[in-house]
């Protein structure tokens, strides 16, 4: 092939590529020079951003960023990152010509010539506002479901709470009557101490119940598991009959974890409520927590984890039911006795926390559900 033929072929390739880029209308595709000024513009960019080519070419690409992002130096940061590493990606609000905002998924890729010299950057932007809004709505629905699970749990706690408060009031009223009729100062002092102790017990129960019931946004924090489990025990015991024993076995020096404590409390309650129902009238529920290291054997997870296991010696789960236990709204309980969201919420929580959940069960011998939560050390 002679030089003229090669030149014609290259021209044909370039024109075909330009036609291809211009035919794309779902993505804004344009070129920047190394300083961030726009040097090309496709039909998709005009459709998404609202600017014609003659209005955009020659302008700095920071014109599409929100005032707050420009003030924070985000355009320069992304440009510098791309020039340094070869690529930069970002997701956030961008501005159209008419001043409206859209949620953009954008990428910057460095373009080099045959000698490796940077000649510009390819900028690709996609309008994913619908996806972003759908994600926000999904988060709202999840929050509503989480709150409904709390209300369901509170309903199961109220019976035990009422019994406990009745005991507290019995102590207070009985001690007060005895103190009124006693002329022995030491006995009166002892009875008053009983009243104070009972009042403190009632205050503690109320505080735990209010903390658990409070509606609040997701608040991830670094937490100590022994403290959280000890606090949750006060609520758990309200939902368990006297015929069911709760054993708690915590290994020393448990790693801290970083997650939302109210969600973990809800998870523990959901699993223990299931264990309680599996036991029916009597039995033992054991809650254990220990440190462990995973090397990819579970969900390809690696590193230090804390495993929290909840076991019961109840009826177990059969082979037909086991594959469906994490399905939303699936339940083996009778009508009105469960929403089928408990274990679904457990699964979602562990995935959101970058962990996993494992269930082992044998019909007639019981079930063990284990949460694996990433440890936070240092």
Secondary structure, DSSP 8 states (H G I E B T S, - for coil): --HHHHHHHHHHHHHHHHHHHHH--SEEEEEE-TTSBB----HHHHHHH---HHHHTTSBGGGGB-HHHHHTTHHHHHHHHHHHHSEEEEEEEEE-TTS-EEEEEEEEEEEE-TTS-EEEEEEEEEE-HHHHHHHHHHHHHHHHHHHHHHHHHHHHHHHHHHHHHHHHHHHHHHHHHHHHH---HHHHHHHHHHHHHHHHHHHHHHHHHHHHH------EEEE-HHHHHHHHHHHHHHHS-TTEEEEEEE-TT--EEEEEHHHHHHHHHHHHHHHHHHHTTSEEEEEEEEEEEEESTTTT-EEEEEEEEEEE-SS---HHHHTTTTSTT---S-TTS--S-HHHHHHHHHHHTT-EEEEEEETTTEEEEEEEEEEE--
